[in-house]
Every structure is written in structure tokens, then in C-alpha cells.
Amino acid sequence: MLTTPYAIGAPIWVDLRTPDMEGAAAFYRALFGWEHGPAGPGTGGYGFFRLDGGTAAGAMPLEPGQGPASWSLYFATPDADATVVAVRRRGGSVAAGPRDVTDLGRMAVCADPGGAGFSLWQPGTNAGLDVVNSPGGFCWAELYASDEDVAYAFYSAVFGWQALSVPMPDGSGTYRMVNPAGQGPEGMFGGFVPLGTDPAESGGAPHWLLYFAVTDCEATVTAARELGGEVRVGATDIEGVGRFAKLSDPYGARFALMQGARRDA
């Protein structure tokens, strides 16, 4: 579970890149209740999705030729320049930055040795997401990796992550969950999945998939379909965990839902 202030190496920000900001804002407003607004001057059209007064995500318009619509994940660092050096030293790559984003913070766009993209965020006046774990907020991340061991060696070296492997509920193997150094099991924020084991995520390059919390997975899937989104995996139970689904918004940006398991008193 994510907690604030964000630990070094923890997810601290998520944002959407979309070719139709107005259309995307309407889709996510109807799906999660988010309201979209501009980030302010000097941010190149960047904006924020807010829920009940707190920031749930960021959003950036995509110009033609800038790539497909997508969700991106940022990890917290106290020194983006030093972390960029570590990324390169450990076999990753840096596509952009580090650079300052007004007084909001300092960022860089990177990829791990397998090619899965991620970004770095060194907080300035923007200390990170306000809405996490609760309905409408980011709650989990999964890395679909071509080589899970190589990927974990990279992230543990760059960010100091620790891992815990647990049996899959269906007995098909183990699931490696990760947390920032010193956070322990309560700080787990994501897991690793070998690319190709999930038909919905196979056939492409390694990538991070973001999950958002919902109170009713089935109803949210139905709403997404009616709003023009694609249902890649329908609402599915995971024993002892909850119910999840995998979707794409009307512009092709992939994301997932998670409804936590009911805890009876």
C-alpha cells in the first residue's frame, strides 16, 4: 500500500498521454468521477485529474507522431540526476531529462533493460498524488517483464526495492511483489509478471500496467464499455485478493481496475 510522504523508489505519480484531452477527460469523469483542470502556465498543456479536491493523476496532450495513448508511472527520487546515472549504469536507458517542470519538480523519462518505460519524479511544490488506494485512485502496478530476474536486479539496484514471492491462488507458480527499502510487506505497491503468461498483455514489449481502485468492478467494466472503452479482460475474481479487470480507454490507453476483497468482521 502506498503512503505519503512517498518513500524513495515508491510510485509517486501517474499520468495519461492522450490525443484527445477533452474526450479523455469526459471518459474518466464518467468512469471515476475525476475533474480535469490545467496545471498552469509553462506546463505545455499539462493538466491534473482531481477527485474530491485531491490530485488523482496527471494528463498531457499528445501531438501527431508522438506515440500511442498510454498511462505512465513515476518513481520517487530525491535526486533525479543521480538516479539517471544509476539507470544508465545498470543497463537502462534515458529518453528525456532530467529537467525541471517549473517549480513543481524535476523529472526524467527512462526505460529498464527490457524496454519497459517509467519516469522519475524529484518533488518540488508537487509532492505527488493525493488520491491513492481509495476508489478512483491509483492502487497497484504490474511489470510485464521479458526476464523477471533481470528486471528485479535492475530496480533493486537503482531504487533499493525489496521483494516477497507468494504462491498464486490457482497454484500456477509464484507472484513477486515489491516494496521500497525498509517498508516491509505493508509497503508492497506492485508485482512482476513474466511477459507472455497473460494473453491480454502478451504480443507486445515489456511494460508497466496501472491499476485503479473501484468499489464495483463489474459495474465499472459495464460503464467503460458504454463510454467507448475496450474490455480486454472482464471482471475476474482472485481468491483472497478481490476482483480485477483490464481495460483500454477510447483512445487505446491501457489500464486496469481492482476491487479489494470484502473483509467481514
C-alpha angles and dihedrals in degrees: 000000000000118000133184136271084048118240120236108276095018123122106270105167142018128192142181127229110201139166091219113044095175093050093044092049090053092049096050093041090058093042103042105008093249121159118209125219138161121270092221140255120336095025099103097241094313116154144182132241108217132193122191090343096309129103113255099172146337129246135204130187116241119220120212111284095022094108137263126318110274148156118244132204125215127200124210120250132169090212118030093185093055092045091052088056090051092048092055093042091055095050101268127123137232119220099179141004155315089224137150120252099209105282093319095093146284123281145182133189114226145164132213122237090273093054100255108147125228137153138226126230124196103189123237118159087334104073094181140269119345097197116059135143094008123096110297093019134107109265113163144011132206127199114211099205133187088212113020095191094051090048093050092047088054098048095042090052095046100039105016094243121176126206142213122193117209131183116263111246091238093051093244095129138288134314118219112217122191137208138175116272112282095010097102126199092320089063096057109135105165151001142226124241124186108245110249098032092092113057091206091059101034126097094052142074124285111283147160118253119204124215126206123200120245135175095221116028096184094051092047091051090052091049092049091053092049090049093056100266125133123244106218095172120013124225107302132181123235110195112246093001109065138244127315141180136186121225144168123216119235090273097050102262107146124221140146140228130226127195109188120232116265113257109210117205 
